[in-house]
Structures are given as structure tokens and as C-alpha cells.
């Protein structure tokens, strides 16, 4: 396969030049002070902008990595996430308002368990990353715990209203377990194997090359790979600057917990063989192709807590339609005001 020279690739990329990448160049800029405003009210009950930002954070990290130039597609995806998060918070307040005064109390252990589950799913088990995210989004740990308490309360209220019917049969539980058992495993022990090209934001061999030019190069290399104009191995040896460049960009299996959270969320969702990139982070631009995955083993149905979770899953599915219709009726007679 004929190789493109670095400068031929850069010249090709100039034809589709977009606005410069501010995130890489302004990585060291001082973060602005976060103001925790009211994002919406539901019958007078406030939902804060900090809650919205924190719930959006995992999605925002992935979108920022997927769309280095941001632009219309990024904005459209971000708007969808914002609407989804705000709708969930509004529904939560509607249900809480209906059951206010019942005084349900949850033990601290239940709140701790739910927070631990979120750390596992959203932060690869890294508590310090969650705490950093809280600070960046203007939310305190006590405010997060209150938000989790509300969600547990809503789940309990929902169960008390709709999940008191005939319990699931053993066959239903077995069928649900077979369909969803992957959801109960420790995902941080999943492993992935991929081919990777890394182009740093700053070229150590030529300090005059800007992050914008490096992004243009990464975009052009990605386009050449997707069109089959160059092999992944050749492109890695020519353009990549990481420890596996000379091996053609071939990486061994890596556990999910050893990867950056947003990178892991993206690559584990990719179909095998698809070339994606450039993905952006503070260090530079990555082009990746997944070549294999290994899932951690799912716990047995008899493992502590698993059968109860499967039972709850069956009940929720059986009652989802009635629950959604009820929430829709609550919305129709509620006074909802949105300020963001």
C-alpha cells in the first residue's frame, strides 16, 4: 500500500478545515466559578442546574471526546442528553410530590450502595474521579446523597403503587436472568483489544506544529483508513507516537478499569472492526479499531442480591406501561417551568 507523506496528508486536510480546537489549547485555563441556579421547578419544587450538569457529565465527557470540533452534531447530541436528563428529574419530582409526607427513610448503607454502583458504572470504580466531577459541576457530596435518596424514594414509591401484583414465576425469572445476566457482572473487569494510532496535540519533534494541525492530520489519517487507502499497521508506524506504534498499533488486551472512563465507554460500545476517530483528550488525538472483547463472568442467579434484582426487573417491565401513563397524567396537571 502506498503511503501518504505527512505534508501531503496535511495538505489534503486543509480542504476541510474547521474552527480550531480550543479545548486542547486552553487546557490549562482557570475554570470559571460555577453558579448553582434553578434549572426548573415542578409545582414549585426546584431542580438545580448543578444536578442537571452532574447527571449530564458522563455523556458530556464522551461527546467531547467523540466530536473534537464540537459543532452542529455535538450540539444536537448534547441537546438530546440535556432534555433526557431534565425529563428524568422532572418525573422524579412529580412522583415525589404525589407521595410527599409519607416519610420514607433509607439507611445510609442503601445510599452508599447506590453511589458505589454509579462509581462502578460511570467512573470505572474510581471514587476520586466522581469527587472531582462533583467539584467541577458545583455539587457537594451531601447534595449528591440527597439526589440519590430522592431516586431511591421514587423507586420505592413506584414499587408500592405498581409492583404489588402477582409475583414473577420461576420461568419468568429464569428467562429474565438469561436475557440480562451481563448487567449484573463487574464490568470493570471486562477486557478489550484494539489497534490504536495516537497523534499528540504537540509534536515533540517540531514545536512549530499547532494542535489544530495535529487534529487536521488525525482527521486525514482517519479518512484514509476508512477509505482503505492505507493499512492500519502502516498508518500506525508512520504517524502514531506511542509504545505500540512500531508494532503496527496493535495493543494487547486491557482491562476496562485501566482505561480512561470516557475512552472505555466509547470503545466498549464499538462494533468489532469499525474505525473511529479522532477521539480527543488533553494529550492529543486517537484513532482506534476494536479487534476483540472479553466480558467478566456474570454472577450466578443464586449469588447474593442477584435474584432480587432480576425479580425487580421483571416487575418493572410488567408495569412499565401503567407507570408511564400515570406519570404522563401527573405532567398534564402539573405546573412545570424550565429556565435552561
Backbone torsions as a table, in degrees:
resi	resn	phi	psi	omega
1	UNK	NA	129.9	179.9
2	UNK	-70.5	134.1	179.8
3	UNK	-91.0	145.3	173.2
4	UNK	-88.4	138.4	175.5
5	UNK	-70.7	157.7	180.0
6	UNK	-55.3	-43.1	-174.2
7	UNK	-78.9	-26.1	172.7
8	UNK	-66.5	-39.3	178.1
9	UNK	-65.2	-42.4	178.4
10	UNK	-63.1	-40.0	178.7
11	UNK	-63.9	-41.3	177.4
12	UNK	-61.3	-39.5	-176.6
13	UNK	-69.3	-27.5	-178.4
14	UNK	-59.8	-28.2	-177.8
15	UNK	-64.0	-24.4	-179.2
16	UNK	-119.0	33.2	-177.2
17	UNK	-60.4	131.4	177.7
18	UNK	-117.8	-179.5	179.2
19	UNK	-57.3	151.4	-177.3
20	UNK	-65.2	160.1	-178.2
21	UNK	-89.9	105.2	-177.4
22	UNK	-74.6	-30.5	-174.3
23	UNK	-61.3	-43.7	-177.0
24	UNK	-69.8	-41.7	-175.7
25	UNK	-75.1	-25.5	-176.2
26	UNK	-107.9	25.0	-174.8
27	UNK	-61.2	-29.6	-176.6
28	UNK	-93.8	3.8	-178.9
29	UNK	-65.6	148.3	-179.3
30	UNK	-70.7	131.4	-178.9
31	UNK	-68.8	139.8	179.2
32	UNK	-70.8	156.7	178.1
33	UNK	-70.2	132.8	-178.1
34	UNK	-85.1	128.1	175.7
35	UNK	-104.2	123.7	-177.0
36	UNK	-91.4	90.2	-178.7
37	UNK	-91.8	173.5	173.3
38	UNK	-83.5	122.9	-179.5
39	UNK	-87.1	-33.3	-179.6
40	UNK	-163.5	161.1	171.1
41	UNK	-128.3	144.7	178.9
42	UNK	-124.4	105.6	-173.8
43	UNK	51.9	38.9	179.2
44	UNK	87.7	-9.3	179.4
45	UNK	-83.1	126.6	-175.0
46	UNK	-82.8	146.8	167.5
47	UNK	-119.4	123.8	-174.1
48	UNK	-87.5	154.8	177.3
49	UNK	-65.2	-28.6	178.4
50	UNK	-64.5	-41.0	176.7
51	UNK	-60.6	-44.1	-179.8
52	UNK	-63.3	-46.5	-178.8
53	UNK	-61.3	-42.0	-176.6
54	UNK	-67.5	-41.1	179.6
55	UNK	-69.8	-27.4	177.5
56	UNK	-79.8	-19.2	-168.5
57	UNK	-53.9	-47.8	-179.6
58	UNK	-59.9	-38.5	178.9
59	UNK	-69.2	-40.7	-178.1
60	UNK	-63.4	-39.7	178.2
61	UNK	-60.2	-44.2	-179.4
62	UNK	-67.3	-43.3	-179.9
63	UNK	-63.6	-39.2	179.4
64	UNK	-64.8	-33.9	178.1
65	UNK	-75.1	-38.4	-177.5
66	UNK	-72.1	-33.5	-175.0
67	UNK	-121.2	81.9	-175.0
68	UNK	-60.5	-28.6	179.2
69	UNK	-93.1	-3.7	-175.7
70	UNK	57.6	-119.6	177.5
71	UNK	83.9	-167.9	-170.8
72	UNK	-59.1	-44.0	-177.4
73	UNK	-67.1	-42.7	176.2
74	UNK	-57.8	-47.5	-178.7
75	UNK	-63.0	-38.3	179.1
76	UNK	-65.6	-43.2	179.1
77	UNK	-66.4	-40.3	179.9
78	UNK	-63.9	-39.9	178.9
79	UNK	-63.4	-39.2	178.0
80	UNK	-63.6	-42.8	179.7
81	UNK	-64.1	-44.1	-179.3
82	UNK	-60.3	-43.5	179.1
83	UNK	-64.6	-42.7	179.3
84	UNK	-61.4	-46.3	-179.2
85	UNK	-64.1	-45.9	-178.4
86	UNK	-64.7	-39.0	176.8
87	UNK	-61.2	-41.9	179.2
88	UNK	-63.3	-42.4	-179.9
89	UNK	-68.9	-36.3	177.6
90	UNK	-65.9	-45.2	177.6
91	UNK	-58.8	-40.2	179.7
92	UNK	-60.1	-46.4	-178.7
93	UNK	-68.2	-33.5	177.0
94	UNK	-61.2	-46.6	-179.0
95	UNK	-68.1	-41.9	178.8
96	UNK	-60.8	-39.4	179.8
97	UNK	-63.9	-35.1	179.7
98	UNK	-67.4	-32.4	-174.4
99	UNK	-109.3	13.5	-177.5
100	UNK	-60.1	139.0	178.3
101	UNK	101.1	-9.9	179.8
102	UNK	-76.6	-19.7	173.5
103	UNK	67.1	37.1	176.6
104	UNK	-65.3	132.7	179.3
105	UNK	-119.3	135.0	177.6
106	UNK	-111.4	137.2	177.7
107	UNK	-65.2	151.6	179.2
108	UNK	-56.4	-31.8	-179.0
109	UNK	-62.9	-36.2	179.2
110	UNK	-67.2	-40.6	178.4
111	UNK	-67.0	-42.6	178.3
112	UNK	-60.1	-41.3	-178.6
113	UNK	-64.2	-41.7	179.8
114	UNK	-68.3	-40.1	177.7
115	UNK	-64.4	-39.9	177.8
116	UNK	-62.2	-39.4	178.6
117	UNK	-62.5	-41.2	-179.8
118	UNK	-68.2	-38.1	176.9
119	UNK	-61.4	-40.3	-180.0
120	UNK	-64.4	-46.4	-175.0
121	UNK	-75.8	-46.0	-171.7
122	UNK	-94.1	-18.5	-174.9
123	UNK	-131.9	20.4	179.6
124	UNK	52.7	33.9	176.8
125	UNK	80.3	9.3	-175.8
126	UNK	-99.1	99.6	-177.7
127	UNK	-60.7	-37.1	-177.5
128	UNK	-63.0	-30.6	178.0
129	UNK	-69.6	-38.0	177.5
130	UNK	-64.7	-43.3	-179.7
131	UNK	-64.0	-37.5	177.3
132	UNK	-64.5	-42.1	178.7
133	UNK	-62.6	-41.4	177.5
134	UNK	-57.3	-47.3	-178.8
135	UNK	-62.3	-43.0	-177.4
136	UNK	-66.8	-30.0	-176.9
137	UNK	-95.7	1.8	175.6
138	UNK	76.2	30.1	179.8
139	UNK	-120.2	137.8	177.6
140	UNK	-89.4	163.9	178.8
141	UNK	-63.9	-37.5	179.0
142	UNK	-65.3	-35.8	176.7
143	UNK	-67.8	-37.8	175.4
144	UNK	-62.9	-44.1	-179.9
145	UNK	-61.6	-37.5	177.7
146	UNK	-66.3	-39.0	177.8
147	UNK	-63.9	-42.2	177.9
148	UNK	-65.2	-40.3	177.7
149	UNK	-59.1	-41.6	178.3
150	UNK	-61.8	-42.8	-178.8
151	UNK	-66.4	-40.1	176.7
152	UNK	-64.1	-38.0	178.3
153	UNK	-63.1	-45.1	178.3
154	UNK	-60.1	-43.5	179.2
155	UNK	-61.3	-41.2	179.1
156	UNK	-66.7	-41.0	178.3
157	UNK	-63.2	-41.4	178.5
158	UNK	-61.8	-45.0	179.5
159	UNK	-61.4	-41.1	-177.4
160	UNK	-67.3	-27.3	-177.2
161	UNK	-90.3	-38.0	-169.3
162	UNK	-122.1	-12.3	-173.8
163	UNK	-107.0	26.2	-176.9
164	UNK	-101.2	12.4	-178.4
165	UNK	-78.2	-156.6	179.9
166	UNK	-64.4	127.8	-178.7
167	UNK	-65.4	155.9	179.0
168	UNK	-59.9	145.9	176.7
169	UNK	-77.6	160.5	175.6
170	UNK	-55.5	-37.1	178.8
171	UNK	-65.2	-39.5	178.4
172	UNK	-64.6	-40.7	179.6
173	UNK	-65.6	-43.2	178.8
174	UNK	-62.5	-42.7	-179.6
175	UNK	-65.0	-42.0	179.5
176	UNK	-66.5	-38.8	178.9
177	UNK	-63.4	-44.3	179.4
178	UNK	-61.7	-37.1	-177.2
179	UNK	-77.1	-27.0	-170.7
180	UNK	-124.8	8.7	-172.6
181	UNK	-61.1	-26.5	177.8
182	UNK	-62.1	-23.8	-179.1
183	UNK	-71.5	-15.2	-174.4
184	UNK	-100.9	0.7	-177.9
185	UNK	-84.3	169.4	175.3
186	UNK	-84.7	97.3	-173.4
187	UNK	-66.4	-20.2	-178.9
188	UNK	-66.9	-16.5	177.6
189	UNK	-96.4	4.1	169.0
190	UNK	-63.6	150.8	178.7
191	UNK	-125.7	155.2	-178.4
192	UNK	-142.6	147.2	178.1
193	UNK	-123.6	135.3	-176.3
194	UNK	-151.2	162.7	168.2
195	UNK	-98.7	140.1	-171.8
196	UNK	-143.0	139.3	171.4
197	UNK	-120.5	125.9	178.9
198	UNK	-117.0	123.4	177.1
199	UNK	-115.4	111.5	-174.8
200	UNK	-66.5	153.6	177.9
201	UNK	-64.7	-31.8	177.9
202	UNK	-122.2	122.8	-179.8
203	UNK	-80.8	116.0	-177.9
204	UNK	-63.6	-25.1	-178.5
205	UNK	-84.3	-15.4	-179.2
206	UNK	-150.5	91.2	-177.2
207	UNK	-64.9	-10.6	179.3
208	UNK	-80.1	-14.2	179.0
209	UNK	-80.1	128.0	-174.9
210	UNK	-87.7	161.6	173.5
211	UNK	-56.8	-33.8	177.8
212	UNK	-63.1	-42.8	178.0
213	UNK	-66.0	-37.0	177.6
214	UNK	-65.6	-38.7	176.5
215	UNK	-64.9	-42.8	177.2
216	UNK	-58.7	-41.3	177.6
217	UNK	-62.4	-47.0	-179.9
218	UNK	-60.7	-40.7	178.8
219	UNK	-64.3	-41.9	-179.1
220	UNK	-68.3	-40.5	177.3
221	UNK	-62.7	-43.2	178.0
222	UNK	-59.1	-45.3	179.8
223	UNK	-61.6	-42.0	179.2
224	UNK	-64.2	-39.8	178.1
225	UNK	-64.6	-45.6	-177.3
226	UNK	-66.9	-27.5	177.5
227	UNK	-87.5	-5.6	-179.6
228	UNK	77.5	20.1	-178.4
229	UNK	-80.4	-15.8	179.3
230	UNK	-151.1	145.6	177.6
231	UNK	-77.0	155.4	179.9
232	UNK	-61.6	-42.2	-178.3
233	UNK	-62.5	-44.4	179.0
234	UNK	-64.5	-41.5	-179.9
235	UNK	-64.3	-40.1	179.5
236	UNK	-63.2	-45.1	-179.0
237	UNK	-65.7	-31.8	-176.9
238	UNK	-84.8	-37.4	-170.3
239	UNK	-115.9	-25.2	-173.1
240	UNK	-74.2	148.6	177.2
241	UNK	-131.5	70.6	172.6
242	UNK	-146.7	-177.9	-170.2
243	UNK	-66.4	-17.4	-177.7
244	UNK	-112.3	15.1	-179.1
245	UNK	-60.6	-45.9	-178.1
246	UNK	-68.9	-17.0	176.4
247	UNK	-88.6	11.9	-178.8
248	UNK	81.0	18.8	178.7
249	UNK	79.3	10.8	-177.7
250	UNK	-82.0	119.4	177.7
251	UNK	-103.6	146.6	174.9
252	UNK	-75.1	175.7	176.9
253	UNK	-60.2	134.5	179.5
254	UNK	-125.8	137.1	177.2
255	UNK	-74.2	147.0	-178.5
256	UNK	-55.8	-40.6	-176.0
257	UNK	-67.2	-13.0	179.4
258	UNK	-95.3	3.0	179.8
259	UNK	-106.9	157.2	171.0
260	UNK	-59.4	140.7	-171.8
261	UNK	-56.6	-51.1	-175.8
262	UNK	-67.3	-35.0	177.0
263	UNK	-65.3	-43.5	179.0
264	UNK	-61.7	-44.2	-179.4
265	UNK	-60.4	-36.3	-179.9
266	UNK	-73.7	-52.2	-171.9
267	UNK	-70.5	-32.7	179.0
268	UNK	-70.7	-17.2	177.3
269	UNK	-91.6	-5.9	-176.5
270	UNK	-79.3	143.0	170.6
271	UNK	-70.8	149.5	-179.2
272	UNK	-60.8	131.7	175.1
273	UNK	92.7	-12.5	-178.8
274	UNK	-78.0	134.5	177.9
275	UNK	-93.2	125.3	-177.6
276	UNK	-129.0	141.4	176.6
277	UNK	154.0	179.5	-8.1
278	UNK	-75.9	135.4	172.4
279	UNK	-90.7	137.8	-173.9
280	UNK	-110.2	141.4	165.4
281	UNK	-140.6	-173.0	-175.6
282	UNK	-65.7	-24.2	-176.8
283	UNK	-85.9	-29.1	-177.5
284	UNK	163.1	-144.3	-169.6
285	UNK	-129.1	134.4	-174.7
286	UNK	-122.7	135.8	171.3
287	UNK	-113.9	132.7	-172.2
288	UNK	-138.6	148.7	174.2
289	UNK	-138.3	116.8	-178.2
290	UNK	-75.3	133.4	179.7
291	UNK	-115.9	-11.0	177.9
292	UNK	-177.1	151.2	176.2
293	UNK	-136.0	151.4	174.4
294	UNK	-132.2	125.0	179.9
295	UNK	-92.8	141.3	172.8
296	UNK	-62.7	150.4	-178.0
297	UNK	-65.3	143.1	176.7
298	UNK	-80.0	145.6	178.1
299	UNK	-70.0	154.8	177.6
300	UNK	-68.9	156.3	178.4
301	UNK	-59.6	-27.9	-179.2
302	UNK	-82.0	-5.3	179.8
303	UNK	-65.6	150.7	-176.6
304	UNK	-53.3	126.8	174.5
305	UNK	83.9	-15.8	-174.0
306	UNK	-70.7	-46.9	-178.6
307	UNK	-61.9	-38.1	178.9
308	UNK	-63.1	-41.3	178.8
309	UNK	-67.1	-38.5	177.8
310	UNK	-66.1	-42.4	178.0
311	UNK	-58.3	-46.6	179.3
312	UNK	-62.9	-37.1	179.8
313	UNK	-63.9	-43.5	178.2
314	UNK	-62.4	-45.7	-179.2
315	UNK	-61.7	-42.8	179.8
316	UNK	-61.5	-44.4	-179.5
317	UNK	-64.5	-39.2	-179.4
318	UNK	-65.9	-28.1	-174.4
319	UNK	-111.1	6.0	-174.9
320	UNK	-59.6	-44.3	-177.1
321	UNK	-61.7	-46.8	179.6
322	UNK	-63.3	-40.1	-179.9
323	UNK	-63.9	-46.9	-179.2
324	UNK	-63.0	-37.7	177.9
325	UNK	-64.3	-38.8	178.8
326	UNK	-65.1	-45.6	179.6
327	UNK	-63.5	-36.8	177.7
328	UNK	-61.5	-41.0	178.4
329	UNK	-65.6	-38.0	177.2
330	UNK	-61.8	-41.7	179.8
331	UNK	-63.1	-39.9	-174.9
332	UNK	-63.3	-29.5	-179.3
333	UNK	-107.4	5.9	-179.7
334	UNK	-89.9	159.4	172.1
335	UNK	-104.4	105.2	-178.0
336	UNK	-113.1	124.9	177.3
337	UNK	-123.1	130.6	-179.8
338	UNK	-114.1	139.3	-174.6
339	UNK	-120.7	4.5	177.9
340	UNK	-129.3	NA	NA
